[in-house]
Amino acid sequence: QVTSFQGVAVRSLCTSNPHEHPEHGRLVYKGNLAKAVLGVRFFSYSTSVFNLFMMPYIMLKTGIGFESLFIQAAFYGLIGFFTFVTPVTLHVLTKGYVIRLYYKDEMDTYTAITYNAILAEKATVFHQKDVKIPDITKMFTTFYAKTKSMLVNPTLFPNPQDYNHLMGYDKSIYFNLEEEKETEERK
């Protein structure tokens, strides 16, 4: 590949596929809400930190004081709710959102990249046999990888076969009628 940069020809040689990651494998999924999830969580964390630093200053400067202990408890409880509960709730709801999903053909393993509590990327490696689909459709959960809930959007898989393989839909269903009869007889 030859590119011109300020009149000078620059040659670059790239031998790897841009959707390949040497450690994780081939990129099979990329979540479209990754920046939004990161932005909302960062905003929530930053407002909580700002609130923690500003509340003592506001209390001292304005002289806000309530004579009733009940009103003081309600006021501090409301501030504490928005300072601590909101970021924790956002973390719990979005911790399973898959930013990127990689697949290694030779080992039949997936690597799901999610955000952890301090907004750093966290890699979770699992086999296709570790994928469990919940019996009841749950909000914020598409499947479980071992015991961790994961959320993906099936329409964002560029290749539908990758989603089918992840969920185990490509496996043939084999019913053994003799085994079914034996289990019924045991009951």
C-alpha positions in Angstrom: 0.0 0.0 0.0 1.5 3.3 -1.1 0.3 6.6 0.3 1.4 10.2 -0.3 2.2 12.3 2.7 3.3 15.9 1.9 4.7 14.9 -1.4 6.7 11.9 0.0 5.6 8.4 -0.9 5.1 6.4 2.2 4.9 2.6 1.9 3.2 0.6 4.6 3.1 -3.2 4.8 0.3 -4.7 6.9 0.2 -8.5 7.0 -2.5 -9.0 9.6 -6.2 -8.6 9.2 -7.5 -5.5 11.0 -10.2 -7.7 12.7 -7.6 -10.1 14.1 -6.1 -9.8 17.5 -3.1 -11.9 18.1 -4.0 -12.8 21.6 -7.8 -13.1 21.4 -8.5 -14.2 17.9 -10.9 -13.0 15.2 -13.3 -10.1 16.0 -16.8 -11.5 15.6 -18.8 -8.8 17.4 -18.5 -5.1 18.3 -21.1 -3.5 20.5 -22.4 -0.1 19.3 -23.2 1.2 22.8 -19.6 0.9 24.2 -18.9 4.6 24.1 -22.4 5.5 25.5 -21.9 3.0 28.4 -18.5 4.3 29.1 -19.7 7.9 28.9 -22.7 7.4 31.2 -20.6 5.6 33.8 -17.8 8.1 33.7 -20.4 11.0 34.1 -22.0 9.2 37.0 -18.6 8.6 38.7 -17.4 12.1 38.2 -20.6 13.7 39.5 -20.4 11.5 42.6 -16.8 12.5 43.3 -17.7 16.1 42.7 -20.6 15.7 45.1 -18.4 14.2 47.8 -15.9 17.0 47.6 -18.5 19.9 47.4 -21.0 18.9 50.0 -18.9 19.7 53.0 -18.0 23.0 51.5 -21.6 23.8 50.7 -22.7 22.8 54.2 -20.1 25.0 55.9 -20.5 28.0 53.7 -24.3 28.1 53.5 -24.8 27.1 57.1 -27.5 24.6 56.1 -28.7 23.1 59.2 -31.9 21.4 60.1 -33.1 21.3 63.7 -35.0 18.1 63.1 -33.0 15.0 63.1 -35.5 13.4 60.8 -35.1 16.1 58.2 -31.3 15.9 58.4 -31.4 12.1 57.9 -33.7 12.5 54.9 -31.4 15.2 53.4 -28.2 13.2 53.8 -30.0 10.0 52.7 -31.1 11.7 49.5 -27.6 13.0 48.8 -26.0 9.6 49.7 -28.5 7.8 47.4 -27.4 9.8 44.4 -23.8 9.8 45.4 -23.4 6.0 45.9 -26.4 4.1 44.7 -26.6 5.5 41.2 -23.0 4.6 40.2 -23.3 1.1 41.8 -26.6 0.5 40.0 -25.2 1.6 36.7 -22.2 -0.7 37.2 -24.5 -3.7 38.0 -26.7 -3.0 35.0 -23.9 -2.5 32.5 -21.1 -4.8 33.7 -22.1 -7.6 31.3 -22.3 -5.4 28.2 -19.9 -6.9 25.7 -17.8 -4.2 23.9 -16.0 -6.7 21.7 -16.1 -10.4 21.2 -13.3 -12.4 19.7 -13.2 -16.0 18.6 -10.3 -18.4 18.3 -11.2 -21.2 15.8 -8.4 -23.6 16.7 -9.3 -23.6 20.5 -13.1 -22.9 20.1 -12.8 -20.2 22.7 -14.3 -16.7 23.0 -12.9 -13.6 24.6 -15.5 -11.1 25.7 -14.2 -7.6 26.5 -16.3 -5.7 29.0 -15.8 -2.7 31.4 -14.9 -3.4 35.0 -15.8 -1.2 38.0 -12.9 1.3 37.4 -13.9 1.6 33.7 -10.9 -0.5 32.4 -11.4 -3.2 29.9 -11.7 -6.7 31.2 -11.3 -9.9 29.2 -13.3 -13.0 30.0 -12.2 -16.2 28.2 -14.7 -19.0 27.8 -15.5 -22.0 25.6 -18.6 -22.4 23.6 -19.6 -25.3 25.8 -19.6 -22.9 28.8 -22.4 -20.8 27.2 -25.8 -21.2 28.9 -28.9 -19.6 27.6 -31.3 -18.4 30.3 -34.6 -20.3 30.4 -36.5 -17.1 30.8 -35.5 -14.0 28.8 -33.8 -11.6 31.2 -33.2 -7.9 30.9 -29.5 -7.1 30.3 -28.6 -10.8 29.8 -28.4 -12.6 26.4 -26.3 -15.6 27.7 -24.2 -16.8 30.6 -20.5 -17.5 30.1 -19.8 -19.9 32.9 -21.6 -17.8 35.6 -21.1 -14.3 34.2 -24.0 -12.7 32.5 -23.3 -11.2 29.0 -25.3 -8.9 26.9 -24.9 -8.8 23.1 -27.1 -7.6 20.3 -27.6 -10.5 17.8 -28.1 -8.1 14.9 -24.6 -6.6 15.3 -22.9 -9.8 14.4 -21.5 -9.3 10.8 -21.7 -13.0 10.2 -24.9 -14.6 11.6 -23.1 -18.0 11.8 -20.8 -16.6 14.5 -23.8 -15.8 16.7 -25.4 -19.2 15.9 -22.1 -20.9 16.9 -21.8 -18.8 20.1 -25.3 -19.7 21.2 -25.0 -23.3 20.2 -27.7 -23.1 17.6 -25.5 -24.8 15.0 -25.4 -28.0 16.9 -27.7 -30.8 15.7 -30.4 -31.8 18.1 -30.3 -35.5 18.8 -33.2 -37.1 20.6 -32.7 -40.6 22.0 -36.1 -42.0 22.5 -34.8 -44.9 24.6 -33.2 -42.5 27.1 -36.4 -40.6 27.3 -38.4 -43.7 28.0 -35.9 -44.8 30.7 -36.2 -41.4 32.5 -40.0 -41.6 32.4 -40.0 -45.1 33.8 -37.8 -44.0 36.7 -40.3 -41.3 37.7 
